[in-house]
């Protein structure tokens, strides 16, 4: 009987330290998992917002360049003359301005409309009476 002797331990609940460790570690691992997921979601949202702001910056820079070109173009002599003639009604020395005036005969022949007075509103009880009894 030279066979090695195998000692079997009884199968039972795990020791108290192992159960206590499981009770403490599992919630901590779940919290770490949830917190990491939230941080990843926040990071993704912030990156999307930053990309949108970057595209807004590019659009605003392009608009700024266009406005600067418009300013440079408006400072030319031809643009200043166009603005003076069209918007301010100025004329160059030696030019003869042409002003169109409506003919007086046409305006005098047309009768002026006379507004008709509106009758005073009927009392509310009279409106109801007419509604129900015609």
Backbone as a ProteinNet text record, in pm:
[ID]
protein_1_A
[PRIMARY]
XXXXXXXXXXXXXXXXXXXXXXXXXXXXXXXXXXXXXXXXXXXXXXXXXXXXXXXXXXXXXXXXXXXXXXXXXXXXXXXXXXXXXXXXXXXXXXXXXXXXXXXXXXXXXXXXXXXXXXXXXXXXXXXXXXXXXX
[TERTIARY]
79.8	0	87.5	151.4	237.8	167.3	47.7	-26	-28.1	-17.1	-22.4	-161.9	-162	-287.7	-346.3	-468	-535.6	-629.9	-609.4	-695.9	-796.7	-916.8	-1022.6	-1074	-1086.7	-1144	-1293.6	-1367.8	-1512.2	-1545.9	-1639.2	-1682.4	-1788	-1760.8	-1855	-1845	-1902.4	-1896.6	-1753.5	-1721.8	-1585.5	-1558.2	-1435.7	-1403.4	-1456.6	-1468.4	-1525.1	-1444.9	-1316.1	-1233	-1260.4	-1279.2	-1306.6	-1443.4	-1541.9	-1675	-1672	-1601	-1590.6	-1519.6	-1415.5	-1343.5	-1434.1	-1514.5	-1605.2	-1710.5	-1761	-1863.7	-1806.3	-1679.9	-1619.5	-1566.4	-1509	-1443.6	-1544.3	-1648.9	-1744.7	-1810.8	-1862.4	-1918.9	-1814.6	-1691.6	-1587.8	-1557.2	-1553	-1529.8	-1645.8	-1769.4	-1885	-1881.7	-1846.6	-1836.7	-1729.1	-1614.3	-1506.1	-1549.6	-1622.5	-1670.5	-1768.8	-1863.6	-1962.6	-1895.9	-1804.1	-1735.8	-1653.3	-1586.8	-1508	-1598.7	-1712.5	-1807.8	-1859.8	-1890.6	-1938.6	-1831.2	-1709	-1599.8	-1578.8	-1590	-1574.6	-1686.2	-1810.2	-1922.6	-1904.1	-1860.1	-1835	-1723.5	-1619.9	-1508.5	-1554.5	-1638.1	-1690	-1774.8	-1862	-1948.2	-1864.3	-1762.4	-1677.3	-1598.3	-1554	-1483	-1575.9	-1700.1	-1796.7	-1822	-1835.9	-1858.4	-1737.1	-1617	-1495.1	-1485.9	-1524.8	-1523.4	-1621.3	-1738.5	-1835.6	-1783.1	-1717.1	-1661.2	-1547.5	-1468.2	-1360.5	-1418.4	-1526.6	-1587.3	-1648.7	-1704	-1755	-1641.7	-1526.4	-1411.5	-1367.4	-1364.3	-1324.5	-1423	-1553.1	-1654.1	-1641.8	-1618.4	-1605.6	-1479.9	-1372.8	-1251.3	-1274.2	-1346.1	-1376.1	-1464.2	-1563.1	-1650.2	-1569.6	-1476.4	-1392.3	-1307.4	-1250.8	-1172.1	-1258.8	-1381.4	-1472.2	-1506.6	-1531.6	-1563.5	-1444	-1323.2	-1204.5	-1188.8	-1218.7	-1212.9	-1318.7	-1438.1	-1543.1	-1501	-1434.5	-1386.7	-1283.5	-1190.9	-1088.2	-1151	-1251.3	-1318.4	-1397.2	-1457	-1536.6	-1448.4	-1320.4	-1229.7	-1177.6	-1212	-1166.1	-1246.1	-1188.5	-1252.8	-1385.4	-1389.9	-1513.7	-1626.1	-1593.2	-1696.8	-1744.6	-1651.8	-1690.6	-1781.7	-1749.3	-1832.3	-1970.8	-1976.1	-2105	-2190.8	-2131	-2206.8	-2254.3	-2168.1	-2205.7	-2320.8	-2320.4	-2426.7	-2556.7	-2548.4	-2670.2	-2732.8	-2651.9	-2708.7	-2720.7	-2627.8	-2629	-2688	-2707.9	-2768.7	-2678.7	-2548.8	-2455.3	-2424.9	-2382.9	-2345.7	-2207.6	-2139.1	-2007.4	-2024.9	-1927.3	-1936.3	-1940.9	-2032.7	-2046.8	-2156.8	-2200.5	-2311.8	-2443.4	-2543.6	-2675.5	-2769.5	-2813.4	-2901.8	-3039	-3100.9	-3233.1	-3326.1	-3427.3	-3521.8	-3657.7	-3720.9	-3852.7	-3959.4	-4057.2	-4166.4	-4295.3	-4388	-4517.3	-4596.8	-4677.5	-4755.8	-4866.9	-4887.9	-4987.4	-5130.1	-5151.4	-5286.2	-5345	-5265.5	-5317.5	-5356.8	-5278.8	-5309.4	-5432	-5453.7	-5566.7	-5697.2	-5698.2	-5821.2	-5875	-5791.2	-5837.1	-5905.9	-6027.6	-6096.8	-6028.1	-6028.4	-5969.7	-6073.6	-6037.8	-6136.3	-6171.4	-6301.2	-6350.2	-6376.9	-6317.6	-6341.7	-6483.4	-6545.6	-6681.7	-6673.6	-6756.9	-6751.9	-6805.8	-6744.3	-6790.4	-6897.8	-7004.3	-7111.2	-7060.4	-7115.9	-7072.9	-7108.2	-7031.9	-7060.2	-7189.2	-7260.3	-7385.7	-7355.9	-7444.9	-7422.6	-7421.6	-7352.4	-7337.2	-7472.4	-7561.7	-7690.9	-7768.4	-7750.9	-7822	-7764	-7630.5	-7568.2	-7620	-7631.9	-7684.6	-7832.2	-7909.5	-8051.9	-8065.6	-7985.7	-7991.4	-7941.6	-7847.9	-7794.9	-7900.6	-7973.5	-8071.7	-8207.6	-8251.8	-8385.6	-8390.2	-8276.5	-8265.7	-8300
-113.5	0	124.5	130.2	244.9	361.1	356.1	462.7	586.6	705	827.3	848.5	906.9	927.8	1063.7	1066.1	1188.2	1230.2	1353.6	1405.4	1499.4	1473.1	1556.3	1651.4	1773.4	1870.1	1876.5	1901.8	1911.1	2038.3	2023.8	2136.9	2213.8	2341.4	2423.2	2567.3	2656.1	2795.7	2847.5	2948.8	3001.1	3071.7	3088.7	3153.7	3297.7	3350.7	3483	3591.7	3582.4	3683.6	3688.2	3573.5	3568.9	3629.2	3600.9	3658.8	3810.1	3855.1	3997	4069.4	4009.1	4068	4077.6	3975.7	3976.9	4085.1	4102.7	4203.6	4344.3	4364.9	4496.7	4522	4421.5	4439.5	4451.2	4371.3	4371.8	4509.6	4573.5	4708	4810.6	4799.2	4891.1	4872.8	4750	4724.9	4778	4759.2	4811.7	4963.6	5027.5	5173.4	5221.3	5157.1	5196	5180.1	5074.7	5051.8	5161.7	5195.8	5298.3	5435.1	5466.5	5595.7	5609	5502.4	5504.7	5525	5460	5476.7	5619.5	5678.1	5815.8	5912.3	5890.5	5977.5	5963	5841.5	5820.9	5891.7	5884.5	5952.1	6103.6	6156.4	6300.6	6343.6	6263.3	6294	6295.9	6199.9	6194.7	6318.7	6356.6	6473	6600.1	6613.4	6732.3	6737.6	6622.7	6620.4	6660.7	6615.6	6654.7	6805.1	6858.8	7002.1	7081.3	7031.8	7099.5	7097.6	6986.5	6979.9	7081	7093.4	7191.9	7333.8	7362	7495.6	7522.2	7419.9	7438.3	7472.8	7404.7	7435.7	7576.1	7617.8	7755	7855.8	7825.9	7915.8	7928.8	7816.4	7820.1	7905.5	7887.8	7965.7	8114.8	8146.7	8287.1	8350.5	8274.1	8327.9	8356.7	8266	8289.3	8412.8	8428.5	8546.5	8673.6	8664.1	8779	8819.3	8721.7	8752.5	8818.3	8767.6	8825.1	8969.2	8994.9	9130.9	9224.4	9174.1	9256.4	9291.1	9194.7	9222.2	9324.4	9314.7	9411.7	9552.2	9560.3	9690.9	9748.5	9666.1	9712.7	9757.5	9684.8	9720.9	9850.1	9870.4	9991.1	10114.7	10097.4	10211.6	10259.9	10191.5	10234.9	10357.1	10433.6	10556.2	10527.3	10420.3	10390.6	10351.9	10279.1	10241.4	10363	10451.7	10573.3	10659.7	10670.3	10748.9	10685.8	10554.3	10485.7	10509	10497.4	10519.7	10664.3	10759.5	10900.6	10930.4	10871.3	10899.2	10826.9	10698.5	10619.1	10637.1	10636.8	10639.7	10780.4	10868.1	11002.6	11106.4	11071.4	11162.9	11277.9	11260.7	11366.5	11359.4	11474.4	11480	11543.5	11508.6	11567.9	11709.2	11795.5	11930.4	11918.6	11988	11985.3	11890.6	11797.2	11708.3	11783.5	11743.1	11803.5	11698.6	11717.2	11615.8	11617.8	11503.8	11489.4	11440.5	11520.9	11487.5	11467.7	11354.7	11325.6	11362.2	11436.4	11479.8	11432.3	11383	11337.4	11457.3	11436.1	11545.2	11583.5	11711.9	11761.6	11738.8	11738.2	11723	11586.6	11485.6	11352.5	11340.5	11399.4	11388.6	11472.8	11586.2	11673.7	11614.4	11538.2	11480.7	11367.6	11301.9	11188	11238.1	11188.3	11232.4	11171.9	11251.3	11200.2	11115.9	10999.5	10913.9	10971.8	10968.2	11016.4	10893.4	10885.7	10767.6	10769.4	10654.4	10642.7	10614.8	10680.8	10657	10517.9	10453.8	10320.7	10337.1	10257.3	10268.7	10219.2	10269.2	10223	10075	10000.2	9857.3	9836.5	9730.7	9699.4	9642	9660.5	9601.2	9448.9	9388.9	9244.6	9172.3	9224.3	9156.5	9156.5	9265.5	9274.1	9172.8	9154	9054.6	8914.7	8882.1	8750.4	8736.5	8843.6	8840.6	8811.3	8880.2	8857.1	8717.2	8666.2	8532.6	8426.4	8437.9	8334	8354.3	8479.3	8502.1	8566	8580.6	8622.4	8761.2
0	0	0	-103	-120.7	-192.3	-210.1	-277.5	-189.6	-259	-179	-121.7	-11.6	57.1	15.2	-30.9	-74.6	35.9	78.3	183.1	118.3	141.4	85.3	192.2	147.4	239.4	213.7	311	291.1	210.7	117.5	34.7	112.9	129.7	205.3	158.5	232	191.7	197.2	111.8	112.6	245.6	273.3	400.5	404.3	521	543.6	472.4	469.5	404.7	255.2	193.7	49.8	18.6	100.3	79.3	100.3	200.8	227.9	113.5	59.7	-53.3	-176.2	-201.5	-317.3	-301.1	-181.1	-156.7	-176.5	-145	-159.8	-300.1	-363.9	-492.5	-607.8	-607.1	-718.1	-734.4	-628.5	-648.8	-695.1	-645.7	-689.7	-837.7	-883.3	-1025.9	-1110.8	-1063.8	-1137.7	-1142.5	-1030.5	-1028	-1124.8	-1125.4	-1215	-1360.7	-1391.3	-1527.2	-1569.4	-1483.3	-1515	-1528	-1436.2	-1441.2	-1568.7	-1609.5	-1732.5	-1854.1	-1855.4	-1965.8	-1973.2	-1857	-1856.6	-1906.3	-1862.9	-1908.2	-2059.5	-2110.7	-2255	-2331.6	-2279.8	-2345.6	-2341.9	-2227.7	-2217.2	-2312.1	-2320.6	-2410.1	-2555.8	-2594.1	-2730.7	-2760.2	-2665.8	-2684.2	-2697.2	-2612.7	-2619.3	-2750	-2798.7	-2926.8	-3041.5	-3036.6	-3140.7	-3135.6	-3015.1	-3000.1	-3049	-3018.2	-3063.4	-3216.1	-3278.4	-3424.8	-3485	-3423.5	-3471.3	-3457.4	-3345.7	-3326.1	-3424.2	-3453.6	-3552.2	-3689	-3726.9	-3857.3	-3856.9	-3741.1	-3730.8	-3746.5	-3688	-3698.2	-3843.7	-3914.5	-4056	-4136.1	-4109.6	-4182.1	-4149	-4021.4	-3982.8	-4041.6	-4050.9	-4113.5	-4261.3	-4327.9	-4470.3	-4486	-4397.3	-4403.5	-4375.3	-4280.7	-4248.5	-4369	-4437.9	-4558.1	-4665.5	-4681.3	-4780.6	-4744.5	-4615.8	-4573.4	-4591	-4565.7	-4588.1	-4735.8	-4823.3	-4966.5	-5006	-4945.3	-4973.8	-4930.2	-4815.7	-4768.3	-4864.1	-4906.2	-5000.9	-5132.6	-5178.1	-5303.2	-5285	-5166.3	-5142.8	-5130.9	-5107.6	-5096.2	-5231.6	-5338.8	-5471.1	-5515.5	-5607.8	-5655.8	-5725.3	-5802.7	-5875.2	-5778.3	-5673.5	-5577.1	-5499.5	-5463.6	-5391.1	-5478.5	-5606.5	-5697.3	-5712.1	-5723.8	-5737	-5613.7	-5495.2	-5371.6	-5364.5	-5401.4	-5396.3	-5490.9	-5609.4	-5706.7	-5670.9	-5638.4	-5620.5	-5483.1	-5378.6	-5244.9	-5187.7	-5223.1	-5166.3	-5260.4	-5386.1	-5481.4	-5523.2	-5513.7	-5551.5	-5701	-5758.2	-5899.5	-5910.8	-6017.3	-6043.3	-6097.4	-6075.5	-6134.7	-6287	-6346.8	-6491.7	-6537.2	-6453.9	-6489.6	-6473	-6549.8	-6539.1	-6480.9	-6357.6	-6297.3	-6363	-6369.8	-6428.4	-6318.5	-6287.4	-6182	-6246.2	-6227	-6283.3	-6180.9	-6226.4	-6139.3	-6203.6	-6122.4	-6172.6	-6221.7	-6326.1	-6382.2	-6285.8	-6272.5	-6177.9	-6228.3	-6359.2	-6414.6	-6380.6	-6382.3	-6353.5	-6207.3	-6119.6	-5977.8	-5942.6	-6013.3	-5981.1	-6030.5	-6139.1	-6193.9	-6107.2	-6036.8	-5957.9	-5832	-5805.8	-5684.3	-5561.3	-5458.1	-5334.3	-5262.9	-5218.7	-5151.5	-5014.3	-4984.2	-4855.3	-4769.3	-4654.6	-4570.4	-4516.6	-4520.3	-4468.7	-4319.4	-4241.9	-4097.8	-4066.1	-3973.2	-3932.9	-3827.2	-3837.5	-3737.7	-3602.3	-3494.1	-3362.4	-3345.2	-3270.9	-3254.7	-3177	-3213.3	-3144.8	-3006.9	-2913.3	-2780.6	-2790.6	-2697	-2698.6	-2687.6	-2603.8	-2588.1	-2719.1	-2798.7	-2927.1	-3027.1	-3023.3	-3111.2	-3078	-2947.2	-2908.2	-2950.1	-2932.6	-2969.3	-3119.1	-3201.9	-3344.6	-3380.5	-3305.4	-3334.5	-3309.8	-3196.7	-3162.5	-3231.7	-3247.1	-3297.6	-3434.3	-3495.1	-3633.7	-3659.1
[MASK]
++++++++++++++++++++++++++++++++++++++++++++++++++++++++++++++++++++++++++++++++++++++++++++++++++++++++++++++++++++++++++++++++++++++

